[in-house]
Amino acid sequence: MAELPILPHGSPSMLSALSETFSFHSSPESFITSRVLAFRSSNPSLADSRIPIRAKVLNRNIAVISSHEQVKQLLCEEAIRARLSASKAYDELMAPFFPPPNLLLSDQPSHNPMKVAWKDRMVPLIQNTRQLTERITLENFRSIRSGSSIDVYESMKALSWKLILGIFLSDPVNQQQAVHIEPEIESLQEDLLRGQFSLFPVSVNTRLWQSPRAKGLAARQKLQALLRDRVGKEPHGCPFQSATHKERDDISSHLLLFTSSLAVKALASLLTAVVLNIFVHRTDRAEPSSNLAAKCMAPIGTENRHELLKSLILETERLSPPVVGIMRRSTADIVVSSGRNDMKDTLIPKDWDSWLYFVGAARDPAIFGDTADLFVSERYYHRNKQSPTGFAYGAGTKSCLGEHLMREIIMTAMKVCLGIDTEASKAQNTAVNFVCDATDIPTGVQGWLGWQKGVKPEDWAQDMKQLPTQRPVKPVVVTIEHCL
């Protein structure tokens, strides 16, 4: 007779619900790891497992899932996925700021036809993005004087605003037009994000003071009006065609998501990690010039260079996903298989939330072996293409619509910086270098990047900000050099 499944191990902390919520917002990595370590100390026989752990956030029961296979079960297996709701999990946190219907917060049966329609809209956009990305990236770095010191994350965020607004709010017929950052849109999107992640979940609006949530909701209303007007402009103020009022509402609703501060910071997070991995990480610590930039610029052929860049981008996504995890709410009891004979399956009851912890799942030794925590640039190179990947864009039918667009942007931007294989680099030397002593990078940041194994949770908490997206707490300063 099969053994009955059990609830996630552990019990909620003795801390108050408010204290637990502050702890989670401060550092999800430290919050989750502390509960995992407490479980291991009381269950030494299961110390190396990635068994689901029970926690409590925002006064809700949470099953923390950090096994690669179990995250895949919840995202990809139809029988389980059908009992999970994104809209219910994010009803309080996101729905007021990104009103449905939209892809992010929709569930079946409305999600699939919406996804198909938006995939069709995205195909020509991805195809036409490369030239614009080349131009914006080249102009961005040429505007920075050679020898200047920059905070790499803040620099990548400035570039990301130009790229995101340029791609989604420019005239697709006139790709050569100047791309202007619209301060009002950027400012409103920042207000929206602060309201969304405010720990003061009440909208207060008086003559003398507005709560962050109230300011965020007001920003959303202004953005919706601005974007709807933009969609209706002739010539088109965005790359998506709208023939009806319903289509215009759908497009403007999704543009609110696509141009969000959250999307910009996700791209900036990935660009930061990729730049540091290519230009600053040393493959041989004894040799200062042994970085991946030199390898990418070596005469190994266009296809091999492209494959190497693709591999290191995938590896960066695996180790350093911009969003550390996502939430799903059970609409019925769910049984998650342990996949092991020596461990019972886990019951996640109806109305519990599952926190799918992408950082932990993508570093699961059961899948990635002894190098699970380490950056291996050629993990996905040519013959290794079928290696399991991480969850930077989720998985299954609810995977991120922008996955291929983001990779195209990052690939093109890095080719411009390396001065290789772009239309711009054929006409002129576009290469720039980012110089920094790798030993100056804080320990927690090195752990985030996979440069060090076994980095302590307290170092992550001290050196990395993880919400709403991952980035170093303190500036990582590099010197930019133009390779003329």
Buried (B, 14 or more C-beta within 10 A) or exposed (E): EEEEBBBBBBEBBEEEBEEBBEBBBBBBBBBBBBBBEBBBEEEEEBEEBBBBBBBBBBEBBBBBBBBBBBBBBBBBEEEBBEBBBBBBBBBEBBBBBBEBBBBBBBBBEEBEEBBEEBEEBBEEBBEBBBBBBBBBBBBBBEEBEBEEEBBBBBBBBBBBBBBBBBBBBBBBEEBEEEBEBBEEBBEBBBBBBBBBBBEEEEBEEEEEEBBBBBBBBBBBEBBBEBBBEBBBEEEBBBBBEBEEEEBBBBBBBBBBBBBBBBBBBBBBBBBBBBBBBBBBBBEEEEEEEEBBBBBBBEEEEEEBBBBBBBBBBBBBBBBBBBBBBBBBBBBEEBBBBBEEEEBBBBBBEEEBBBBBBBBBBBBBEBBBEEEBBBBBBBBBBEEEEEBBBBBBBBBBEBBBBBBBBBBBBBBBBBBBBBBBBBEBBEEEEBBBBBEBEBEEBBBBBBBBBBBBEEBEBBBBBBBBBBEBBBBBBBEBEBEBBBEE
